[in-house]
Structures are given as C-alpha cells and as structure tokens.
C-alpha cells in the first residue's frame, strides 16, 4: 500500500489539531512532520508487519483488516481506548 496522498495527510493533521488526539509540546509543522514520517514508516515496514502475522490469518485477512488490528492493538497498549 502506498503512502497517503498529501491531501489525506493534511486532513489527518487537521483532525489531530482539532483535538481528536491530544498533542502538546510540539509545533504544528513538527506535528505534520511526525504524521508524514509515521505514514512513511508504515509504508516502509508493511512487508515485515505482514510477515509477522501467522498463517492462516496472514492469507485470510484483508490488508484493511490487518491495519485495523494493528491500530486497535496499538491503541489498547498505549492509550487504553479507541
């Protein structure tokens, strides 16, 4: 899966700035740089993430389902909420 389009990254950045995810201690441009870098990291590490999923789940789940699982697990580990 390719990185997000610039418009999608900008929309995500705006959602974060509206308070969907409380962020303090950095400037707006620094937050945008973090959004861009995380999106790029996801793209760069997609194959390793997919390889870490055991069969038969790796073959049975769609890319969207795998991404949702990753997001939900990360939220549970670090935020304790969705």
C-alpha positions as CSV (number, residue, x, y, z in Angstrom):
1,X,0.0,0.0,0.0
2,X,1.3,3.4,-0.9
3,X,1.8,6.3,1.5
4,X,-1.1,8.6,1.9
5,X,-1.7,11.4,-0.6
6,X,-0.6,14.8,0.6
7,X,-4.3,15.9,0.9
8,X,-5.0,12.9,3.1
9,X,-2.0,13.6,5.3
10,X,-3.2,17.3,5.6
11,X,-6.7,16.1,6.5
12,X,-5.3,13.8,9.2
13,X,-3.1,16.6,10.5
14,X,-6.2,18.8,10.7
15,X,-8.2,16.2,12.6
16,X,-5.4,15.8,15.1
17,X,-5.2,19.6,15.5
18,X,-8.9,19.7,16.2
19,X,-8.3,17.6,19.2
20,X,-9.1,14.1,18.2
21,X,-5.7,13.1,19.6
22,X,-4.4,15.5,22.2
23,X,-0.9,16.5,21.3
24,X,1.2,19.0,23.3
25,X,4.8,20.2,23.3
26,X,5.4,20.5,19.5
27,X,4.5,23.0,16.9
28,X,2.1,22.4,14.0
29,X,4.9,21.9,11.5
30,X,6.6,19.4,13.8
31,X,3.3,17.5,14.2
32,X,2.9,17.4,10.4
33,X,6.4,16.1,10.0
34,X,5.5,13.4,12.5
35,X,2.4,12.4,10.6
36,X,4.5,12.3,7.4
37,X,7.2,10.2,9.0
38,X,4.8,7.7,10.6
39,X,3.0,7.2,7.3
40,X,6.3,6.6,5.5
41,X,7.4,4.2,8.2
42,X,4.2,2.2,7.8
43,X,4.8,2.0,4.1
44,X,8.5,1.0,4.5
45,X,7.7,-1.7,7.1
46,X,4.5,-3.2,5.6
47,X,6.2,-6.4,4.4
48,X,7.7,-7.1,7.8
49,X,4.4,-6.4,9.5
50,X,2.6,-8.8,7.1
51,X,5.3,-11.5,7.6
52,X,4.9,-11.3,11.4
53,X,1.2,-12.4,11.1
54,X,0.9,-16.2,11.4
55,X,-0.9,-18.3,8.9
56,X,-3.8,-18.8,8.2
57,X,-4.6,-15.2,9.4
58,X,-2.0,-13.7,7.0
59,X,-3.7,-15.2,4.0
60,X,-7.3,-14.9,5.2
61,X,-7.3,-11.3,6.4
62,X,-7.5,-8.3,4.0
63,X,-5.0,-5.5,4.2
64,X,-7.7,-3.3,5.8
65,X,-8.4,-5.9,8.4
66,X,-4.7,-6.3,9.2
67,X,-4.4,-2.5,9.5
68,X,-7.4,-2.2,11.8
69,X,-6.0,-5.0,14.0
70,X,-2.6,-3.1,14.2
71,X,-4.4,0.1,15.1
72,X,-6.6,-1.5,17.7
73,X,-3.7,-3.3,19.4
74,X,-1.6,-0.2,19.4
75,X,-4.4,1.9,21.0
76,X,-5.0,-0.8,23.6
77,X,-1.3,-1.0,24.5
78,X,-0.7,2.8,24.7
79,X,-3.9,4.6,25.2
80,X,-6.3,2.1,26.7
81,X,-9.1,3.4,24.5
82,X,-10.3,3.7,21.0
